[in-house]
Amino acid sequence: MIVVGAAVGDYFYLNSLVHRVVVKHEAIQYNNTENVLLVGSTSRCALAVQNKAYGLCSQGVTGVNSDVVMIVHLNFSTKRVTLLSIPRDVFVPNARTTGANKIDAALYQGPSQLVSAIQNDFGIPINHYIELNFDTFASVVNVLGGINMYFPMEIFDAYSGLNITHTGCQHLDGYQALQVVRARHLQIRFAGYGPNHLTWPQEGLSDLARIRRDHEFLRVVAAALKAKGLGNPVTDQRLATAIAPNLEVDSSFSLSDMLSLASNFAGVSISSVPQVTMPVVLVETGSYLYQGYYYGDVEFPIGPAVTSVTRQFLEVGPSVNTMNGAALPTPSHVSVAVYGGTGVPAQAVTTTAALRRYGFAATTAGSLPPVGTKAETVVYHASATPASIGMAEAVIEHLSGPAVMAVGPTRGADVMVVTGSDLAVVAAPHATTSVKAPSTTTSAATKSTAASSTTTTSVLDPTLVRADSQFSAPTPVAQALQPWDPRSCGPNGTPGP
């Protein structure tokens, strides 16, 4: 009884070290599953000890963004775990209360805003929230005594400070590991290049490339944890004590919830966890101009791939409301106002006709001023309720091209569609013409990391397919490591699997 009492007391002590924050808009749980949002924050001002290498809060490095946005789907019935990464540069309408921005900008207005944006714009329910900062990350690696990673090529990143000057298996401490996972401006020393990294070619895809390296890093850390032995009281105590003070979780994530997760999923191996990335298309115009402001490099979520990936991730079938597991409304019960948003003649009219073939009560409502030279189609729903989001889901699952949902004015209809670039509507069942998705030509830098990303979109209405896509090919859902990417170490300093 003394041992049990001491263990319980220790748990409560560690629990008291965790910072808690009120997160609004958290969704209900259904199908005995749970979704936990994991966020890597760039906030320097939140660090207990300032570090010049990260940038100092006192010197104006005060931005609060989510460098990493991952969602863990937990199925308590099957003990299955799946990880979904959302690229930080995905441009969404509800990123902030003031309007559109990249998803990483939502955290500036707090965790509730980020949760709200993910639910309203992607229909992914969030049940719990966990935020880590630079200190937390480095502490985990240091408690493990560092980790080993294999570097097949020399690489350099001026922004993260990563500088690998020789190949092979190398030992990394927490700070060096942080340089690896933060690197998204990687330069590579290919054959024929000298030692001056200023001349080395830079990798394309930025954050998308970083995501695949971060997924590999998780596997390496999981292997290190297994080697140390989770369940070892000394290791567990050191690890928990290092993490807890730098961890921020939602106030409803109770101690019993955490212990339940640990109990239910302790036997899961990270090597068996599917790690997927939301498919996007790149806006290849340099800094994206939207309503008079420049937003840098951005990406648009691409339909119907995002809808398909989201449903597989959440383990729900078609025509199911992803927010609560209920059936989506039948098209005849959803009124849709369609507005042209690109200035393309008759785009709203043809979109309306295609939606009517599904049975939607769709009307062409007019046109709106284009927001930029390239734009994503936006499917607006009237409120943040599951029922309202479900109406938008009933529409967007039939759209192909850059498309996203949003909460906003619907001008008297249940759903308002503002058409964007390269919009197509998946053909209704009675129309069976098969059309290959428009092909694009990507830059040499992009081809190296997106060679496997060309896909074929099923059964499109040929009257709506654009012959000259303005975007890159959709990025792959599962990204393979590239020849220059760091990876696990095998025996005797060889590269791991």
C-alpha positions as CSV (number, residue, x, y, z in Angstrom):
1,M,0.0,0.0,0.0
2,I,2.9,2.3,0.7
3,V,4.3,1.7,-2.8
4,V,1.0,2.3,-4.4
5,G,0.4,5.4,-2.4
6,A,3.8,6.8,-3.3
7,A,3.2,6.0,-7.0
8,V,-0.2,7.8,-7.0
9,G,1.3,10.7,-5.1
10,D,4.1,11.0,-7.7
11,Y,1.6,11.0,-10.5
12,F,-0.3,13.9,-8.9
13,Y,3.0,15.7,-8.4
14,L,3.9,15.4,-12.1
15,N,0.4,16.3,-13.1
16,S,0.7,19.5,-11.0
17,L,3.8,20.5,-13.1
18,V,1.8,20.5,-16.4
19,H,0.5,23.9,-17.6
20,R,-3.2,23.8,-18.4
21,V,-5.1,26.1,-20.7
22,V,-8.8,26.4,-21.4
23,V,-9.4,25.3,-25.0
24,K,-12.9,26.0,-26.4
25,H,-14.7,24.3,-29.2
26,E,-13.4,20.8,-28.4
27,A,-15.6,18.2,-30.2
28,I,-17.5,15.2,-28.8
29,Q,-16.1,11.7,-29.0
30,Y,-17.8,9.0,-31.0
31,N,-17.1,5.4,-32.2
32,N,-14.8,4.9,-29.1
33,T,-12.1,7.0,-30.7
34,E,-10.3,10.2,-29.7
35,N,-8.2,12.8,-31.6
36,V,-5.4,14.6,-29.9
37,L,-3.9,17.7,-31.5
38,L,-0.1,17.9,-31.1
39,V,1.4,21.3,-31.6
40,G,5.1,22.4,-31.8
41,S,5.1,26.1,-30.8
42,T,7.8,28.6,-31.9
43,S,7.1,30.9,-29.0
44,R,10.5,32.2,-27.7
45,C,8.9,34.3,-25.0
46,A,7.4,31.2,-23.4
47,L,10.8,29.6,-22.8
48,A,11.9,29.4,-19.2
49,V,15.5,30.2,-20.2
50,Q,16.2,32.3,-23.3
51,N,18.5,30.9,-25.9
52,K,20.3,33.0,-28.5
53,A,20.3,30.1,-30.9
54,Y,16.5,30.2,-31.0
55,G,16.2,34.0,-31.2
56,L,15.6,36.1,-28.1
57,C,12.2,37.4,-27.1
58,S,13.9,40.6,-25.7
59,Q,15.2,41.3,-29.2
60,G,11.8,41.1,-30.9
61,V,11.5,37.4,-31.8
62,T,8.0,37.4,-30.4
63,G,6.1,35.4,-33.1
64,V,3.8,32.6,-31.9
65,N,3.3,30.0,-34.7
66,S,2.7,26.3,-34.8
67,D,5.8,24.9,-36.6
68,V,4.3,21.4,-36.3
69,V,0.6,20.5,-36.5
70,M,-0.1,16.8,-36.0
71,I,-3.2,15.0,-35.1
72,V,-3.1,11.6,-33.4
73,H,-6.2,9.4,-34.0
74,L,-6.7,6.8,-31.2
75,N,-9.1,3.9,-31.6
76,F,-9.8,2.4,-28.1
77,S,-11.6,-0.7,-29.6
78,T,-8.9,-1.8,-32.0
79,K,-5.9,-0.2,-30.2
80,R,-5.0,1.4,-33.6
81,V,-3.1,4.7,-33.8
82,T,-2.8,6.9,-36.9
83,L,-0.9,10.2,-37.3
84,L,-1.9,13.0,-39.6
85,S,0.3,16.0,-40.3
86,I,-1.1,19.3,-41.6
87,P,1.5,21.4,-43.5
88,R,2.1,24.7,-41.7
89,D,1.7,26.7,-44.9
90,V,-1.8,25.5,-45.8
91,F,-3.9,28.5,-46.5
92,V,-7.3,28.4,-44.7
93,P,-10.2,30.8,-44.4
94,N,-10.6,30.6,-40.6
95,A,-7.0,30.7,-39.6
96,R,-7.7,33.8,-37.5
97,T,-10.9,35.5,-36.3
98,T,-10.0,38.3,-38.8
99,G,-9.9,35.9,-41.7
100,A,-7.7,33.8,-44.0
101,N,-4.1,33.0,-43.3
102,K,-1.7,30.1,-43.1
103,I,-2.8,27.5,-40.5
104,D,0.4,28.1,-38.5
105,A,-0.8,31.7,-37.8
106,A,-3.8,30.5,-35.9
107,L,-1.9,29.8,-32.7
108,Y,-1.1,33.5,-32.4
109,Q,-4.7,33.9,-31.2
110,G,-4.4,30.9,-28.9
111,P,-5.1,27.1,-28.9
112,S,-8.9,27.6,-29.2
113,Q,-8.5,29.4,-32.5
114,L,-6.3,26.7,-33.9
115,V,-8.7,24.0,-32.8
116,S,-11.6,26.0,-34.3
117,A,-9.8,26.4,-37.6
118,I,-9.1,22.7,-38.0
119,Q,-12.7,21.7,-37.2
120,N,-14.4,24.3,-39.3
121,D,-12.1,24.1,-42.3
122,F,-11.4,20.4,-42.4
123,G,-14.1,18.7,-40.4
124,I,-11.6,17.0,-38.2
125,P,-12.9,16.8,-34.6
126,I,-10.3,17.6,-31.8
127,N,-10.9,16.2,-28.4
128,H,-7.6,17.1,-26.6
129,Y,-4.7,19.6,-27.1
130,I,-1.0,19.2,-26.3
131,E,1.6,21.9,-27.0
132,L,5.3,21.5,-26.8
133,N,8.0,24.1,-27.2
134,F,11.7,24.0,-28.0
135,D,12.7,23.3,-24.4
136,T,10.3,20.3,-24.2
137,F,11.7,18.8,-27.3
138,A,15.3,19.2,-26.4
139,S,14.7,17.9,-22.9
140,V,13.2,14.6,-24.2
141,V,16.2,13.9,-26.3
142,N,18.7,14.8,-23.6
143,V,16.9,12.6,-21.0
144,L,17.3,9.7,-23.4
145,G,21.1,10.5,-23.5
146,G,20.8,11.8,-27.0
147,I,19.9,9.8,-30.2
148,N,21.7,8.4,-33.2
149,M,20.8,9.3,-36.8
150,Y,22.5,8.3,-40.0
151,F,23.3,11.1,-42.5
152,P,23.8,9.8,-46.0
153,M,24.9,13.2,-47.4
154,E,26.2,16.5,-46.2
155,I,23.4,19.0,-45.6
156,F,23.1,22.5,-44.3
157,D,20.3,24.8,-43.1
158,A,21.1,28.4,-42.3
159,Y,17.8,29.0,-40.5
160,S,17.8,26.0,-38.1
161,G,21.6,25.9,-37.8
162,L,21.9,22.4,-39.0
163,N,25.4,21.7,-40.4
164,I,26.3,18.1,-41.2
165,T,29.9,18.1,-42.5
166,H,30.4,14.3,-42.8
167,T,28.3,11.3,-43.5
168,G,27.5,8.3,-41.5
169,C,25.9,7.6,-38.1
170,Q,26.1,10.5,-35.7
171,H,25.1,11.1,-32.1
172,L,22.8,14.1,-31.5
173,D,22.0,15.9,-28.3
174,G,18.7,17.8,-27.8
175,Y,19.8,21.0,-29.4
176,Q,21.2,19.2,-32.4
177,A,18.1,17.1,-32.8
178,L,16.0,20.2,-32.8
179,Q,18.1,21.6,-35.7
180,V,17.2,18.4,-37.7
181,V,13.4,18.6,-37.1
182,R,13.2,22.3,-37.7
183,A,15.2,22.3,-41.0
184,R,13.0,23.3,-43.9
185,H,15.5,25.3,-46.0
186,L,17.8,22.4,-46.6
187,Q,20.8,22.7,-48.9
188,I,22.4,19.4,-50.1
189,R,25.9,18.7,-51.2
190,F,25.4,16.6,-54.3
191,A,28.3,14.9,-56.2
192,G,30.5,17.4,-57.9
193,Y,29.9,20.3,-55.4
194,G,32.7,21.7,-53.2
195,P,32.7,22.2,-49.5
196,N,31.2,25.7,-49.6
197,H,27.5,25.2,-48.7
198,L,26.6,28.5,-50.2
199,T,26.8,26.8,-53.6
200,W,24.8,23.7,-52.7
201,P,21.3,23.4,-54.3
202,Q,18.4,24.0,-52.0
203,E,15.7,21.4,-51.6
204,G,12.2,22.2,-52.7
205,L,8.9,21.7,-50.8
206,S,10.1,23.4,-47.6
207,D,7.8,22.3,-44.8
208,L,6.5,19.3,-46.7
209,A,10.0,17.9,-46.9
210,R,10.5,18.6,-43.2
211,I,7.3,16.7,-42.4
212,R,8.7,13.4,-43.8
213,R,11.9,13.9,-41.8
214,D,9.9,14.6,-38.7
215,H,8.0,11.4,-39.2
216,E,11.3,9.5,-39.4
217,F,12.6,11.3,-36.4
218,L,9.6,10.1,-34.4
219,R,10.5,6.5,-35.3
220,V,14.1,7.1,-34.1
221,V,13.0,8.6,-30.8
222,A,10.4,5.8,-30.2
223,A,13.2,3.2,-30.8
224,A,15.4,5.1,-28.3
225,L,12.6,5.1,-25.7
226,K,12.1,1.4,-26.2
227,A,15.8,0.7,-25.7
228,K,15.8,2.7,-22.5
229,G,12.7,0.9,-21.3
230,L,9.5,2.7,-20.7
231,G,8.3,1.3,-17.4
232,N,11.7,1.7,-15.9
233,P,10.9,3.9,-12.9
234,V,14.2,5.9,-13.2
235,T,13.8,6.7,-16.9
236,D,10.1,7.4,-16.6
237,Q,10.6,9.8,-13.7
238,R,13.4,11.7,-15.5
239,L,11.4,11.8,-18.7
240,A,8.2,13.0,-17.1
241,T,9.9,15.6,-14.9
242,A,11.7,17.0,-17.9
243,I,8.6,17.2,-20.1
244,A,5.9,18.2,-17.6
245,P,7.0,21.8,-16.8
246,N,7.2,22.7,-20.5
247,L,4.0,21.0,-21.5
248,E,0.7,22.8,-22.1
249,V,-2.5,20.7,-22.3
250,D,-6.2,21.5,-22.4
251,S,-7.8,21.8,-19.0
252,S,-10.2,18.9,-19.7
253,F,-7.3,16.5,-20.3
254,S,-7.4,15.0,-16.8
255,L,-4.9,12.8,-15.1
256,S,-7.2,9.8,-15.5
257,D,-7.4,10.5,-19.2
258,M,-3.7,10.5,-19.5
259,L,-3.4,7.3,-17.5
260,S,-6.1,5.7,-19.7
261,L,-4.1,6.5,-22.8
262,A,-1.0,5.1,-21.4
263,S,-2.7,1.9,-20.4
264,N,-4.6,1.4,-23.6
265,F,-1.8,2.2,-26.1
266,A,1.4,1.2,-24.2
267,G,1.9,-1.8,-26.5
268,V,1.7,0.2,-29.8
269,S,4.9,0.4,-31.8
270,I,5.6,3.6,-33.6
271,S,7.0,1.6,-36.5
272,S,3.5,0.2,-37.1
273,V,1.7,3.6,-36.9
274,P,0.6,5.0,-40.3
275,Q,2.0,8.5,-40.7
276,V,0.2,10.4,-43.4
277,T,0.3,14.0,-44.6
278,M,-2.6,16.1,-45.8
279,P,-2.4,16.3,-49.6
280,V,-2.0,19.8,-51.0
281,V,-1.0,21.6,-54.2
282,L,1.6,24.3,-54.2
283,V,0.9,27.9,-55.3
284,E,4.0,28.5,-57.4
285,T,4.0,32.3,-57.6
286,G,6.5,33.1,-54.9
287,S,4.8,35.1,-52.2
288,Y,1.0,34.6,-52.4
289,L,-1.0,37.8,-52.8
290,Y,-4.5,37.6,-51.2
291,Q,-6.8,40.6,-50.8
292,G,-3.8,43.0,-51.0
293,Y,-1.5,41.2,-48.6
294,Y,1.5,38.9,-49.3
295,Y,1.6,35.7,-47.3
296,G,4.8,34.0,-48.5
297,D,4.8,30.4,-49.7
298,V,1.4,28.8,-49.4
299,E,-0.4,25.6,-50.2
300,F,-4.0,24.7,-50.9
301,P,-5.7,21.5,-49.7
302,I,-6.7,19.5,-52.7
303,G,-10.0,17.7,-53.2
304,P,-11.3,15.0,-53.3
305,A,-8.0,13.7,-51.9
306,V,-8.3,15.6,-48.6
307,T,-11.8,14.3,-48.1
308,S,-10.7,10.8,-48.7
309,V,-7.6,11.0,-46.5
310,T,-9.6,12.6,-43.7
311,R,-12.3,9.9,-43.7
312,Q,-9.7,7.1,-43.8
313,F,-7.8,8.8,-40.9
314,L,-11.0,9.1,-38.8
315,E,-12.2,5.6,-39.8
316,V,-15.6,6.8,-41.2
317,G,-17.1,6.0,-44.5
318,P,-18.6,8.3,-47.2
319,S,-21.7,10.3,-46.4
320,V,-20.9,10.3,-42.7
321,N,-20.5,13.5,-40.7
322,T,-16.9,13.5,-39.5
323,M,-17.7,15.7,-36.5
324,N,-20.2,13.4,-34.8
325,G,-20.5,10.1,-36.8
326,A,-24.1,10.8,-37.9
327,A,-25.3,10.4,-41.5
328,L,-24.8,13.5,-43.7
329,P,-28.0,15.2,-44.9
330,T,-29.4,14.1,-48.3
331,P,-28.6,16.6,-51.0
332,S,-32.3,17.5,-51.5
333,H,-32.3,18.9,-47.9
334,V,-29.3,21.2,-48.5
335,S,-29.7,24.5,-50.3
336,V,-26.6,25.8,-52.0
337,A,-25.9,29.3,-53.3
338,V,-23.1,29.3,-55.8
339,Y,-21.0,32.4,-56.5
340,G,-18.3,32.8,-59.1
341,G,-15.1,33.7,-57.4
342,T,-12.5,33.8,-60.2
343,G,-14.0,35.9,-63.0
344,V,-14.1,32.8,-65.2
345,P,-17.3,33.1,-67.4
346,A,-20.0,30.6,-66.6
347,Q,-18.0,28.9,-63.9
348,A,-20.8,29.4,-61.3
349,V,-23.5,28.3,-63.8
350,T,-21.8,25.0,-64.7
351,T,-21.0,24.3,-61.0
352,T,-24.6,24.8,-60.1
353,A,-25.8,22.5,-62.8
354,A,-23.3,19.8,-61.7
355,L,-24.5,20.0,-58.1
356,R,-28.1,19.9,-59.1
357,R,-27.4,16.5,-60.7
358,Y,-26.6,15.2,-57.2
359,G,-30.0,16.6,-56.0
360,F,-28.8,19.7,-54.2
361,A,-31.1,22.7,-54.2
362,A,-28.4,24.7,-55.9
363,T,-28.8,28.2,-57.4
364,T,-26.4,30.5,-59.2
365,A,-26.3,33.5,-57.0
366,G,-23.9,35.8,-58.9
367,S,-20.2,36.6,-58.7
368,L,-17.8,38.0,-56.1
369,P,-14.5,40.0,-56.7
370,P,-11.6,37.6,-57.2
371,V,-9.3,37.4,-54.1
372,G,-6.2,36.9,-56.1
373,T,-4.8,35.4,-59.4
374,K,-5.2,32.0,-57.8
375,A,-7.8,31.0,-55.3
376,E,-9.2,27.9,-53.6
377,T,-12.9,27.1,-53.7
378,V,-14.5,27.8,-50.4
379,V,-17.6,25.9,-49.1
380,Y,-19.1,28.1,-46.4
381,H,-21.3,26.7,-43.6
382,A,-23.4,29.0,-41.3
383,S,-22.1,27.9,-37.9
384,A,-19.5,25.8,-36.1
385,T,-22.1,23.1,-35.2
386,P,-21.7,19.5,-36.4
387,A,-25.0,19.8,-38.3
388,S,-23.9,22.9,-40.2
389,I,-20.4,21.5,-40.9
390,G,-22.1,18.3,-42.1
391,M,-24.0,20.3,-44.8
392,A,-20.8,21.7,-46.1
393,E,-19.2,18.2,-46.1
394,A,-22.1,16.9,-48.2
395,V,-21.1,19.4,-50.8
396,I,-17.3,19.4,-50.7
397,E,-17.0,15.6,-51.0
398,H,-18.2,16.1,-54.6
399,L,-15.6,18.8,-55.5
400,S,-12.3,18.3,-57.1
401,G,-9.5,20.9,-57.1
402,P,-8.1,23.2,-54.4
403,A,-11.1,23.4,-52.0
404,V,-11.7,24.0,-48.3
405,M,-14.6,24.5,-45.9
406,A,-15.2,27.5,-43.7
407,V,-17.6,29.0,-41.2
408,G,-19.0,32.2,-42.5
409,P,-22.0,34.0,-44.1
410,T,-24.0,31.8,-46.4
411,R,-26.4,34.5,-47.7
412,G,-29.6,32.8,-46.9
413,A,-28.6,29.3,-48.0
414,D,-27.5,26.3,-45.9
415,V,-24.2,26.4,-47.8
416,M,-22.5,29.0,-50.0
417,V,-19.9,27.9,-52.6
418,V,-17.4,30.5,-53.9
419,T,-15.7,29.0,-56.9
420,G,-11.9,28.9,-57.1
421,S,-9.2,28.1,-59.6
422,D,-9.2,24.6,-61.3
423,L,-12.6,23.7,-59.9
424,A,-14.3,20.5,-61.1
425,V,-17.2,18.6,-59.8
426,V,-17.0,14.8,-59.5
427,A,-19.6,13.4,-61.9
428,A,-22.9,12.3,-60.5
429,P,-23.5,8.5,-60.7
430,H,-25.3,8.6,-64.0
431,A,-22.4,10.3,-65.7
432,T,-19.6,7.9,-66.2
433,T,-17.0,9.7,-68.4
434,S,-13.6,9.1,-67.0
435,V,-11.2,12.0,-67.3
436,K,-7.6,12.2,-66.3
437,A,-6.7,15.0,-63.9
438,P,-4.8,17.9,-65.5
439,S,-1.1,17.3,-65.6
440,T,1.4,20.0,-64.7
441,T,5.1,20.7,-65.1
442,T,7.0,21.2,-61.9
443,S,10.4,22.7,-61.2
444,A,13.4,20.5,-61.1
445,A,13.8,21.2,-57.3
446,T,10.2,20.1,-56.8
447,K,10.4,17.0,-59.0
448,S,13.0,15.4,-56.8
449,T,10.6,15.3,-53.9
450,A,7.2,15.0,-55.7
451,A,8.0,12.4,-58.4
452,S,5.5,9.9,-57.0
453,S,2.7,12.4,-56.4
454,T,0.9,12.4,-59.8
455,T,-2.6,11.0,-59.3
456,T,-5.7,10.4,-61.4
457,T,-8.9,11.9,-60.2
458,S,-11.9,9.6,-60.7
459,V,-14.8,10.4,-62.9
460,L,-15.0,14.1,-63.4
461,D,-17.6,16.1,-65.3
462,P,-15.7,16.8,-68.5
463,T,-17.4,20.2,-69.0
464,L,-15.7,21.5,-65.8
465,V,-12.2,20.2,-66.1
466,R,-9.6,22.8,-66.7
467,A,-7.0,21.8,-69.3
468,D,-4.3,24.1,-67.8
469,S,-3.9,23.5,-64.1
470,Q,-2.4,26.4,-62.3
471,F,-0.9,24.4,-59.5
472,S,1.7,21.6,-58.9
473,A,0.6,18.0,-58.9
474,P,-0.9,17.0,-55.5
475,T,1.7,16.0,-52.9
476,P,1.8,12.4,-51.8
477,V,-0.1,11.3,-48.7
478,A,2.8,9.0,-47.6
479,Q,6.2,10.5,-48.3
480,A,9.3,8.3,-48.8
481,L,12.6,9.5,-47.5
482,Q,14.9,11.1,-50.1
483,P,18.6,10.1,-50.6
484,W,19.8,13.0,-48.5
485,D,17.3,12.7,-45.6
486,P,18.7,11.6,-42.2
487,R,17.3,8.3,-40.9
488,S,17.8,5.7,-38.3
489,C,21.2,4.0,-37.7
490,G,21.6,0.3,-38.4
491,P,24.3,-2.0,-36.9
492,N,27.9,-1.0,-37.1
493,G,27.2,2.6,-38.3
494,T,25.2,1.5,-41.3
495,P,21.9,3.2,-42.3
496,G,18.8,1.7,-40.7
497,P,15.6,0.5,-42.4
